[in-house]
Amino acid sequence: QVQLVESGGGLVQAGGSLRLSCAVSGSIFSINAMGWYRQAPGKQRELVAVLNSGGVSNYADSVKGRFTISRDNAKNTVYLQMNSLKPEDTAVYYCAAHHVRSSFSVDDYWGQGTQVTVSS
């Protein structure tokens, strides 16, 4: 079992920055990748950024150049640094841990979510 707790959300003006944190505990050895996702009202949940165990990251086109995913292994914490925020970034942001069992089977563990609101 993996437990995730997000923090760092809040209200920020357009152009501002926030850093989200995700504290990870439990069966950390089983995690193959960490991801940040977001869901805006009336929209589907979308991938924002992923970071695999080898340190390779990937980003949604909408956040490339603005967001950075990173981890602090000593603290068992994953971060999402969000710069140059736009109103369209407003969403509930979720941290996720992915355990790949096979090419067709992935176990996902989700945090409770943290609200990010960007005012115009």
Sequence and secondary structure as in RCSB ss.txt:
>XXXX:A:sequence
QVQLVESGGGLVQAGGSLRLSCAVSGSIFSINAMGWYRQAPGKQRELVAVLNSGGVSNYADSVKGRFTISRDNAK
NTVYLQMNSLKPEDTAVYYCAAHHVRSSFSVDDYWGQGTQVTVSS
>XXXX:A:secstr
 EEEEEE  EEEETT  EEEEEEEEE GGG  EEEEEEE TTS  EEEEEEETTS EEE TTTTTTEEEEEEGGG
TEEEEEE S  GGG EEEEEEEEEEEETTEEEEEE   EEEEEE 
